[in-house]
Amino acid sequence: MADDKNKNSSLTTRKGKMPLCKHTEDALDQYFNTLNGDRPGDLYDLVIGEVERPLFKAVMDYTQGNQSQAAGILGLNRGTLRKKLRTYSLIQ
């Protein structure tokens, strides 16, 4: 059981064993390279939105829509989770 917890906390992909943070760095490098010197606006909100939506969707799928379980997995209270799910149109 402890081994499973360690595997989950490493946030690596199954095939390449590349940490999620490396994927993020690569994606940001690619994003900046396509700007051709332009300055991005609201980059923080853009990145958080790109990461949060699939995170919440994956956890909700994993818990088969159980918001209490999803909130526990994410370390959020259920009200915060519901607000985020509405923000990303994952619930009505």
Jmol script that loads the backbone (N, CA, C; Angstrom):
load data "model"
ATOM      1  N   MET A   1       0.829  -1.191   0.000  1.00  0.00           N
ATOM      2  CA  MET A   1       0.000   0.000   0.000  1.00  0.00           C
ATOM      3  C   MET A   1       0.873   1.254   0.000  1.00  0.00           C
ATOM      4  N   ALA A   2       1.945   1.275   0.767  1.00  0.00           N
ATOM      5  CA  ALA A   2       2.839   2.439   0.800  1.00  0.00           C
ATOM      6  C   ALA A   2       3.492   2.656  -0.554  1.00  0.00           C
ATOM      7  N   ASP A   3       3.810   1.560  -1.264  1.00  0.00           N
ATOM      8  CA  ASP A   3       4.395   1.693  -2.598  1.00  0.00           C
ATOM      9  C   ASP A   3       3.439   2.361  -3.561  1.00  0.00           C
ATOM     10  N   ASP A   4       2.145   2.034  -3.486  1.00  0.00           N
ATOM     11  CA  ASP A   4       1.144   2.670  -4.340  1.00  0.00           C
ATOM     12  C   ASP A   4       1.076   4.162  -4.072  1.00  0.00           C
ATOM     13  N   LYS A   5       1.156   4.549  -2.820  1.00  0.00           N
ATOM     14  CA  LYS A   5       1.097   5.971  -2.461  1.00  0.00           C
ATOM     15  C   LYS A   5       2.305   6.709  -3.045  1.00  0.00           C
ATOM     16  N   ASN A   6       3.489   6.108  -2.971  1.00  0.00           N
ATOM     17  CA  ASN A   6       4.692   6.725  -3.523  1.00  0.00           C
ATOM     18  C   ASN A   6       4.603   6.853  -5.036  1.00  0.00           C
ATOM     19  N   LYS A   7       4.053   5.856  -5.717  1.00  0.00           N
ATOM     20  CA  LYS A   7       3.887   5.923  -7.166  1.00  0.00           C
ATOM     21  C   LYS A   7       2.972   7.075  -7.540  1.00  0.00           C
ATOM     22  N   ASN A   8       1.869   7.235  -6.828  1.00  0.00           N
ATOM     23  CA  ASN A   8       0.915   8.287  -7.138  1.00  0.00           C
ATOM     24  C   ASN A   8       1.472   9.667  -6.855  1.00  0.00           C
ATOM     25  N   SER A   9       2.313   9.806  -5.843  1.00  0.00           N
ATOM     26  CA  SER A   9       2.799  11.126  -5.474  1.00  0.00           C
ATOM     27  C   SER A   9       3.917  11.617  -6.378  1.00  0.00           C
ATOM     28  N   SER A  10       4.495  10.747  -7.195  1.00  0.00           N
ATOM     29  CA  SER A  10       5.601  11.171  -8.046  1.00  0.00           C
ATOM     30  C   SER A  10       5.132  11.956  -9.270  1.00  0.00           C
ATOM     31  N   LEU A  11       3.869  11.845  -9.629  1.00  0.00           N
ATOM     32  CA  LEU A  11       3.303  12.555 -10.771  1.00  0.00           C
ATOM     33  C   LEU A  11       4.120  12.365 -12.042  1.00  0.00           C
ATOM     34  N   THR A  12       4.428  11.113 -12.360  1.00  0.00           N
ATOM     35  CA  THR A  12       5.122  10.806 -13.593  1.00  0.00           C
ATOM     36  C   THR A  12       4.173  10.123 -14.554  1.00  0.00           C
ATOM     37  N   THR A  13       4.501  10.213 -15.837  1.00  0.00           N
ATOM     38  CA  THR A  13       3.702   9.513 -16.833  1.00  0.00           C
ATOM     39  C   THR A  13       4.089   8.047 -16.833  1.00  0.00           C
ATOM     40  N   ARG A  14       3.221   7.211 -17.310  1.00  0.00           N
ATOM     41  CA  ARG A  14       3.495   5.779 -17.297  1.00  0.00           C
ATOM     42  C   ARG A  14       4.559   5.396 -18.315  1.00  0.00           C
ATOM     43  N   LYS A  15       4.456   5.913 -19.533  1.00  0.00           N
ATOM     44  CA  LYS A  15       5.357   5.489 -20.600  1.00  0.00           C
ATOM     45  C   LYS A  15       6.747   6.074 -20.437  1.00  0.00           C
ATOM     46  N   GLY A  16       6.843   7.397 -20.349  1.00  0.00           N
ATOM     47  CA  GLY A  16       8.142   8.029 -20.360  1.00  0.00           C
ATOM     48  C   GLY A  16       8.737   8.256 -18.996  1.00  0.00           C
ATOM     49  N   LYS A  17       7.975   8.076 -17.949  1.00  0.00           N
ATOM     50  CA  LYS A  17       8.429   8.336 -16.589  1.00  0.00           C
ATOM     51  C   LYS A  17       8.961   9.757 -16.435  1.00  0.00           C
ATOM     52  N   MET A  18       8.393  10.685 -17.218  1.00  0.00           N
ATOM     53  CA  MET A  18       8.798  12.085 -17.114  1.00  0.00           C
ATOM     54  C   MET A  18       7.875  12.776 -16.120  1.00  0.00           C
ATOM     55  N   PRO A  19       8.438  13.503 -15.153  1.00  0.00           N
ATOM     56  CA  PRO A  19       7.607  14.181 -14.162  1.00  0.00           C
ATOM     57  C   PRO A  19       6.686  15.219 -14.805  1.00  0.00           C
ATOM     58  N   LEU A  20       5.543  15.410 -14.192  1.00  0.00           N
ATOM     59  CA  LEU A  20       4.575  16.384 -14.690  1.00  0.00           C
ATOM     60  C   LEU A  20       5.198  17.770 -14.794  1.00  0.00           C
ATOM     61  N   CYS A  21       6.060  18.128 -13.854  1.00  0.00           N
ATOM     62  CA  CYS A  21       6.684  19.455 -13.901  1.00  0.00           C
ATOM     63  C   CYS A  21       7.535  19.615 -15.156  1.00  0.00           C
ATOM     64  N   LYS A  22       8.145  18.546 -15.647  1.00  0.00           N
ATOM     65  CA  LYS A  22       8.944  18.620 -16.886  1.00  0.00           C
ATOM     66  C   LYS A  22       8.025  18.861 -18.085  1.00  0.00           C
ATOM     67  N   HIS A  23       6.882  18.191 -18.110  1.00  0.00           N
ATOM     68  CA  HIS A  23       5.904  18.439 -19.176  1.00  0.00           C
ATOM     69  C   HIS A  23       5.478  19.903 -19.160  1.00  0.00           C
ATOM     70  N   THR A  24       5.273  20.430 -17.963  1.00  0.00           N
ATOM     71  CA  THR A  24       4.856  21.824 -17.810  1.00  0.00           C
ATOM     72  C   THR A  24       5.944  22.761 -18.314  1.00  0.00           C
ATOM     73  N   GLU A  25       7.180  22.509 -17.919  1.00  0.00           N
ATOM     74  CA  GLU A  25       8.291  23.337 -18.389  1.00  0.00           C
ATOM     75  C   GLU A  25       8.391  23.316 -19.908  1.00  0.00           C
ATOM     76  N   ASP A  26       8.282  22.120 -20.488  1.00  0.00           N
ATOM     77  CA  ASP A  26       8.365  21.989 -21.945  1.00  0.00           C
ATOM     78  C   ASP A  26       7.233  22.748 -22.635  1.00  0.00           C
ATOM     79  N   ALA A  27       6.026  22.634 -22.092  1.00  0.00           N
ATOM     80  CA  ALA A  27       4.879  23.330 -22.679  1.00  0.00           C
ATOM     81  C   ALA A  27       5.050  24.845 -22.592  1.00  0.00           C
ATOM     82  N   LEU A  28       5.563  25.333 -21.464  1.00  0.00           N
ATOM     83  CA  LEU A  28       5.782  26.772 -21.314  1.00  0.00           C
ATOM     84  C   LEU A  28       6.893  27.265 -22.236  1.00  0.00           C
ATOM     85  N   ASP A  29       7.975  26.488 -22.365  1.00  0.00           N
ATOM     86  CA  ASP A  29       9.034  26.855 -23.306  1.00  0.00           C
ATOM     87  C   ASP A  29       8.482  26.960 -24.726  1.00  0.00           C
ATOM     88  N   GLN A  30       7.682  25.986 -25.113  1.00  0.00           N
ATOM     89  CA  GLN A  30       7.078  25.997 -26.447  1.00  0.00           C
ATOM     90  C   GLN A  30       6.151  27.203 -26.605  1.00  0.00           C
ATOM     91  N   TYR A  31       5.368  27.495 -25.595  1.00  0.00           N
ATOM     92  CA  TYR A  31       4.456  28.645 -25.632  1.00  0.00           C
ATOM     93  C   TYR A  31       5.243  29.942 -25.838  1.00  0.00           C
ATOM     94  N   PHE A  32       6.297  30.143 -25.046  1.00  0.00           N
ATOM     95  CA  PHE A  32       7.092  31.367 -25.167  1.00  0.00           C
ATOM     96  C   PHE A  32       7.794  31.457 -26.518  1.00  0.00           C
ATOM     97  N   ASN A  33       8.213  30.319 -27.056  1.00  0.00           N
ATOM     98  CA  ASN A  33       8.870  30.322 -28.367  1.00  0.00           C
ATOM     99  C   ASN A  33       7.921  30.726 -29.488  1.00  0.00           C
ATOM    100  N   THR A  34       6.625  30.512 -29.312  1.00  0.00           N
ATOM    101  CA  THR A  34       5.657  30.874 -30.357  1.00  0.00           C
ATOM    102  C   THR A  34       5.190  32.320 -30.255  1.00  0.00           C
ATOM    103  N   LEU A  35       5.609  33.032 -29.220  1.00  0.00           N
ATOM    104  CA  LEU A  35       5.156  34.415 -29.028  1.00  0.00           C
ATOM    105  C   LEU A  35       5.873  35.417 -29.933  1.00  0.00           C
ATOM    106  N   ASN A  36       7.019  35.036 -30.466  1.00  0.00           N
ATOM    107  CA  ASN A  36       7.786  35.926 -31.348  1.00  0.00           C
ATOM    108  C   ASN A  36       8.020  37.296 -30.723  1.00  0.00           C
ATOM    109  N   GLY A  37       8.366  37.314 -29.448  1.00  0.00           N
ATOM    110  CA  GLY A  37       8.668  38.575 -28.781  1.00  0.00           C
ATOM    111  C   GLY A  37       7.472  39.285 -28.179  1.00  0.00           C
ATOM    112  N   ASP A  38       6.263  38.855 -28.486  1.00  0.00           N
ATOM    113  CA  ASP A  38       5.075  39.469 -27.886  1.00  0.00           C
ATOM    114  C   ASP A  38       5.033  39.145 -26.396  1.00  0.00           C
ATOM    115  N   ARG A  39       4.407  40.032 -25.635  1.00  0.00           N
ATOM    116  CA  ARG A  39       4.248  39.813 -24.195  1.00  0.00           C
ATOM    117  C   ARG A  39       2.878  39.202 -23.933  1.00  0.00           C
ATOM    118  N   PRO A  40       2.860  38.042 -23.235  1.00  0.00           N
ATOM    119  CA  PRO A  40       1.554  37.451 -22.901  1.00  0.00           C
ATOM    120  C   PRO A  40       0.892  38.231 -21.780  1.00  0.00           C
ATOM    121  N   GLY A  41      -0.409  38.169 -21.712  1.00  0.00           N
ATOM    122  CA  GLY A  41      -1.159  38.777 -20.619  1.00  0.00           C
ATOM    123  C   GLY A  41      -1.874  37.707 -19.831  1.00  0.00           C
ATOM    124  N   ASP A  42      -2.017  37.917 -18.542  1.00  0.00           N
ATOM    125  CA  ASP A  42      -2.751  36.983 -17.671  1.00  0.00           C
ATOM    126  C   ASP A  42      -2.243  35.546 -17.775  1.00  0.00           C
ATOM    127  N   LEU A  43      -0.931  35.395 -17.843  1.00  0.00           N
ATOM    128  CA  LEU A  43      -0.339  34.070 -18.011  1.00  0.00           C
ATOM    129  C   LEU A  43      -0.682  33.142 -16.847  1.00  0.00           C
ATOM    130  N   TYR A  44      -0.664  33.669 -15.645  1.00  0.00           N
ATOM    131  CA  TYR A  44      -0.976  32.838 -14.483  1.00  0.00           C
ATOM    132  C   TYR A  44      -2.367  32.217 -14.620  1.00  0.00           C
ATOM    133  N   ASP A  45      -3.362  33.049 -14.912  1.00  0.00           N
ATOM    134  CA  ASP A  45      -4.731  32.544 -15.062  1.00  0.00           C
ATOM    135  C   ASP A  45      -4.829  31.549 -16.214  1.00  0.00           C
ATOM    136  N   LEU A  46      -4.114  31.808 -17.300  1.00  0.00           N
ATOM    137  CA  LEU A  46      -4.114  30.892 -18.437  1.00  0.00           C
ATOM    138  C   LEU A  46      -3.576  29.524 -18.026  1.00  0.00           C
ATOM    139  N   VAL A  47      -2.433  29.510 -17.358  1.00  0.00           N
ATOM    140  CA  VAL A  47      -1.813  28.241 -16.969  1.00  0.00           C
ATOM    141  C   VAL A  47      -2.667  27.497 -15.948  1.00  0.00           C
ATOM    142  N   ILE A  48      -3.148  28.207 -14.943  1.00  0.00           N
ATOM    143  CA  ILE A  48      -3.982  27.551 -13.922  1.00  0.00           C
ATOM    144  C   ILE A  48      -5.231  26.949 -14.566  1.00  0.00           C
ATOM    145  N   GLY A  49      -5.866  27.702 -15.454  1.00  0.00           N
ATOM    146  CA  GLY A  49      -7.054  27.186 -16.135  1.00  0.00           C
ATOM    147  C   GLY A  49      -6.766  25.960 -16.980  1.00  0.00           C
ATOM    148  N   GLU A  50      -5.612  25.958 -17.628  1.00  0.00           N
ATOM    149  CA  GLU A  50      -5.236  24.814 -18.466  1.00  0.00           C
ATOM    150  C   GLU A  50      -4.957  23.567 -17.636  1.00  0.00           C
ATOM    151  N   VAL A  51      -4.514  23.749 -16.403  1.00  0.00           N
ATOM    152  CA  VAL A  51      -4.181  22.612 -15.546  1.00  0.00           C
ATOM    153  C   VAL A  51      -5.377  22.190 -14.696  1.00  0.00           C
ATOM    154  N   GLU A  52      -6.087  23.163 -14.128  1.00  0.00           N
ATOM    155  CA  GLU A  52      -7.180  22.835 -13.200  1.00  0.00           C
ATOM    156  C   GLU A  52      -8.317  22.076 -13.874  1.00  0.00           C
ATOM    157  N   ARG A  53      -8.753  22.518 -15.029  1.00  0.00           N
ATOM    158  CA  ARG A  53      -9.913  21.879 -15.661  1.00  0.00           C
ATOM    159  C   ARG A  53      -9.685  20.380 -15.883  1.00  0.00           C
ATOM    160  N   PRO A  54      -8.582  19.975 -16.547  1.00  0.00           N
ATOM    161  CA  PRO A  54      -8.394  18.529 -16.718  1.00  0.00           C
ATOM    162  C   PRO A  54      -8.157  17.786 -15.404  1.00  0.00           C
ATOM    163  N   LEU A  55      -7.553  18.475 -14.423  1.00  0.00           N
ATOM    164  CA  LEU A  55      -7.361  17.856 -13.112  1.00  0.00           C
ATOM    165  C   LEU A  55      -8.711  17.547 -12.473  1.00  0.00           C
ATOM    166  N   PHE A  56      -9.595  18.535 -12.441  1.00  0.00           N
ATOM    167  CA  PHE A  56     -10.907  18.327 -11.829  1.00  0.00           C
ATOM    168  C   PHE A  56     -11.712  17.294 -12.601  1.00  0.00           C
ATOM    169  N   LYS A  57     -11.631  17.328 -13.931  1.00  0.00           N
ATOM    170  CA  LYS A  57     -12.370  16.353 -14.733  1.00  0.00           C
ATOM    171  C   LYS A  57     -11.869  14.939 -14.454  1.00  0.00           C
ATOM    172  N   ALA A  58     -10.551  14.768 -14.404  1.00  0.00           N
ATOM    173  CA  ALA A  58      -9.980  13.440 -14.149  1.00  0.00           C
ATOM    174  C   ALA A  58     -10.374  12.916 -12.772  1.00  0.00           C
ATOM    175  N   VAL A  59     -10.323  13.776 -11.763  1.00  0.00           N
ATOM    176  CA  VAL A  59     -10.677  13.339 -10.405  1.00  0.00           C
ATOM    177  C   VAL A  59     -12.168  13.034 -10.318  1.00  0.00           C
ATOM    178  N   MET A  60     -12.994  13.841 -10.965  1.00  0.00           N
ATOM    179  CA  MET A  60     -14.438  13.561 -10.950  1.00  0.00           C
ATOM    180  C   MET A  60     -14.743  12.259 -11.683  1.00  0.00           C
ATOM    181  N   ASP A  61     -14.051  11.999 -12.777  1.00  0.00           N
ATOM    182  CA  ASP A  61     -14.227  10.719 -13.479  1.00  0.00           C
ATOM    183  C   ASP A  61     -13.778   9.561 -12.585  1.00  0.00           C
ATOM    184  N   TYR A  62     -12.647   9.739 -11.918  1.00  0.00           N
ATOM    185  CA  TYR A  62     -12.103   8.697 -11.049  1.00  0.00           C
ATOM    186  C   TYR A  62     -13.062   8.368  -9.911  1.00  0.00           C
ATOM    187  N   THR A  63     -13.712   9.398  -9.370  1.00  0.00           N
ATOM    188  CA  THR A  63     -14.638   9.180  -8.251  1.00  0.00           C
ATOM    189  C   THR A  63     -16.071   8.945  -8.730  1.00  0.00           C
ATOM    190  N   GLN A  64     -16.237   8.802 -10.026  1.00  0.00           N
ATOM    191  CA  GLN A  64     -17.557   8.581 -10.629  1.00  0.00           C
ATOM    192  C   GLN A  64     -18.550   9.649 -10.197  1.00  0.00           C
ATOM    193  N   GLY A  65     -18.051  10.909 -10.167  1.00  0.00           N
ATOM    194  CA  GLY A  65     -18.913  12.040  -9.867  1.00  0.00           C
ATOM    195  C   GLY A  65     -19.144  12.314  -8.390  1.00  0.00           C
ATOM    196  N   ASN A  66     -18.514  11.565  -7.511  1.00  0.00           N
ATOM    197  CA  ASN A  66     -18.705  11.769  -6.080  1.00  0.00           C
ATOM    198  C   ASN A  66     -17.883  12.973  -5.632  1.00  0.00           C
ATOM    199  N   GLN A  67     -18.564  14.070  -5.378  1.00  0.00           N
ATOM    200  CA  GLN A  67     -17.886  15.314  -5.043  1.00  0.00           C
ATOM    201  C   GLN A  67     -17.177  15.259  -3.695  1.00  0.00           C
ATOM    202  N   SER A  68     -17.736  14.566  -2.744  1.00  0.00           N
ATOM    203  CA  SER A  68     -17.087  14.455  -1.427  1.00  0.00           C
ATOM    204  C   SER A  68     -15.758  13.719  -1.551  1.00  0.00           C
ATOM    205  N   GLN A  69     -15.748  12.611  -2.294  1.00  0.00           N
ATOM    206  CA  GLN A  69     -14.506  11.874  -2.503  1.00  0.00           C
ATOM    207  C   GLN A  69     -13.514  12.707  -3.295  1.00  0.00           C
ATOM    208  N   ALA A  70     -13.992  13.388  -4.327  1.00  0.00           N
ATOM    209  CA  ALA A  70     -13.116  14.219  -5.159  1.00  0.00           C
ATOM    210  C   ALA A  70     -12.487  15.335  -4.328  1.00  0.00           C
ATOM    211  N   ALA A  71     -13.282  15.979  -3.488  1.00  0.00           N
ATOM    212  CA  ALA A  71     -12.769  17.049  -2.636  1.00  0.00           C
ATOM    213  C   ALA A  71     -11.686  16.511  -1.710  1.00  0.00           C
ATOM    214  N   GLY A  72     -11.896  15.322  -1.157  1.00  0.00           N
ATOM    215  CA  GLY A  72     -10.896  14.713  -0.289  1.00  0.00           C
ATOM    216  C   GLY A  72      -9.604  14.414  -1.024  1.00  0.00           C
ATOM    217  N   ILE A  73      -9.702  13.892  -2.228  1.00  0.00           N
ATOM    218  CA  ILE A  73      -8.519  13.588  -3.032  1.00  0.00           C
ATOM    219  C   ILE A  73      -7.748  14.858  -3.357  1.00  0.00           C
ATOM    220  N   LEU A  74      -8.475  15.915  -3.671  1.00  0.00           N
ATOM    221  CA  LEU A  74      -7.842  17.175  -4.055  1.00  0.00           C
ATOM    222  C   LEU A  74      -7.382  18.011  -2.866  1.00  0.00           C
ATOM    223  N   GLY A  75      -7.859  17.673  -1.679  1.00  0.00           N
ATOM    224  CA  GLY A  75      -7.508  18.456  -0.501  1.00  0.00           C
ATOM    225  C   GLY A  75      -8.246  19.789  -0.454  1.00  0.00           C
ATOM    226  N   LEU A  76      -9.449  19.819  -1.014  1.00  0.00           N
ATOM    227  CA  LEU A  76     -10.295  21.014  -1.015  1.00  0.00           C
ATOM    228  C   LEU A  76     -11.547  20.736  -0.202  1.00  0.00           C
ATOM    229  N   ASN A  77     -12.204  21.802   0.260  1.00  0.00           N
ATOM    230  CA  ASN A  77     -13.510  21.541   0.841  1.00  0.00           C
ATOM    231  C   ASN A  77     -14.513  21.430  -0.310  1.00  0.00           C
ATOM    232  N   ARG A  78     -15.625  20.792  -0.037  1.00  0.00           N
ATOM    233  CA  ARG A  78     -16.595  20.484  -1.086  1.00  0.00           C
ATOM    234  C   ARG A  78     -17.159  21.743  -1.737  1.00  0.00           C
ATOM    235  N   GLY A  79     -17.352  22.800  -0.971  1.00  0.00           N
ATOM    236  CA  GLY A  79     -17.864  24.049  -1.528  1.00  0.00           C
ATOM    237  C   GLY A  79     -16.902  24.661  -2.540  1.00  0.00           C
ATOM    238  N   THR A  80     -15.624  24.627  -2.229  1.00  0.00           N
ATOM    239  CA  THR A  80     -14.614  25.143  -3.156  1.00  0.00           C
ATOM    240  C   THR A  80     -14.588  24.299  -4.422  1.00  0.00           C
ATOM    241  N   LEU A  81     -14.673  22.984  -4.254  1.00  0.00           N
ATOM    242  CA  LEU A  81     -14.704  22.100  -5.416  1.00  0.00           C
ATOM    243  C   LEU A  81     -15.901  22.419  -6.304  1.00  0.00           C
ATOM    244  N   ARG A  82     -17.077  22.568  -5.704  1.00  0.00           N
ATOM    245  CA  ARG A  82     -18.285  22.862  -6.490  1.00  0.00           C
ATOM    246  C   ARG A  82     -18.132  24.179  -7.258  1.00  0.00           C
ATOM    247  N   LYS A  83     -17.557  25.179  -6.620  1.00  0.00           N
ATOM    248  CA  LYS A  83     -17.340  26.470  -7.284  1.00  0.00           C
ATOM    249  C   LYS A  83     -16.422  26.298  -8.498  1.00  0.00           C
ATOM    250  N   LYS A  84     -15.337  25.558  -8.316  1.00  0.00           N
ATOM    251  CA  LYS A  84     -14.399  25.316  -9.418  1.00  0.00           C
ATOM    252  C   LYS A  84     -15.054  24.497 -10.529  1.00  0.00           C
ATOM    253  N   LEU A  85     -15.849  23.498 -10.159  1.00  0.00           N
ATOM    254  CA  LEU A  85     -16.535  22.685 -11.168  1.00  0.00           C
ATOM    255  C   LEU A  85     -17.494  23.535 -11.993  1.00  0.00           C
ATOM    256  N   ARG A  86     -18.164  24.480 -11.349  1.00  0.00           N
ATOM    257  CA  ARG A  86     -19.048  25.405 -12.075  1.00  0.00           C
ATOM    258  C   ARG A  86     -18.229  26.327 -12.985  1.00  0.00           C
ATOM    259  N   THR A  87     -17.112  26.822 -12.464  1.00  0.00           N
ATOM    260  CA  THR A  87     -16.244  27.718 -13.244  1.00  0.00           C
ATOM    261  C   THR A  87     -15.838  27.060 -14.561  1.00  0.00           C
ATOM    262  N   TYR A  88     -15.527  25.797 -14.515  1.00  0.00           N
ATOM    263  CA  TYR A  88     -15.076  25.068 -15.705  1.00  0.00           C
ATOM    264  C   TYR A  88     -16.208  24.318 -16.404  1.00  0.00           C
ATOM    265  N   SER A  89     -17.445  24.637 -16.052  1.00  0.00           N
ATOM    266  CA  SER A  89     -18.626  24.012 -16.668  1.00  0.00           C
ATOM    267  C   SER A  89     -18.600  22.489 -16.592  1.00  0.00           C
ATOM    268  N   LEU A  90     -18.102  21.978 -15.483  1.00  0.00           N
ATOM    269  CA  LEU A  90     -18.098  20.536 -15.270  1.00  0.00           C
ATOM    270  C   LEU A  90     -19.336  20.072 -14.517  1.00  0.00           C
ATOM    271  N   ILE A  91     -20.054  21.023 -13.916  1.00  0.00           N
ATOM    272  CA  ILE A  91     -21.388  20.795 -13.369  1.00  0.00           C
ATOM    273  C   ILE A  91     -22.206  22.039 -13.667  1.00  0.00           C
ATOM    274  N   GLN A  92     -23.522  21.907 -13.486  1.00  0.00           N
ATOM    275  CA  GLN A  92     -24.399  23.063 -13.747  1.00  0.00           C
ATOM    276  C   GLN A  92     -24.762  23.768 -12.469  1.00  0.00           C
TER     277      GLN A  92
END
end "model"
wireframe off; spacefill off
backbone 0.3
color backbone group
